[in-house]
Amino acid sequence: MPIYGNFVVLSFTPKPPEIVEVEDYPGPVNKILNARKIRLNGKDQRQYLVRFKNQTADKDKLLEEDAIPDGKIHLIRFRASRRTEKSHQ
């Protein structure tokens, strides 16, 4: 530490920004398989079971609607498939 008169000069190196972990998905979404409704903090929330392309069932994840990559497209397909299943029963 260099000393100048009555002052001690400290070298300052700023801390690097903290790394915020982003959810690591095993690949692009193949399809939404199922849905469930849960209650968190007094509010109903829907979670979707998502299958990723070229992945096995053990890599499936339960995700909320806003966490699904390209969620709008996949949700439209999922809801349409549910409607056709119900009409064929």
Buried (B, 14 or more C-beta within 10 A) or exposed (E): EEEEEEEEEEEEEEEEEEEEEEEEBEEEBBEBEEBEEEEEEEEEEEBBBBBBEEBEEEEBBEBEBEBBBEBEEBBEEBEEEEEEEEEEE
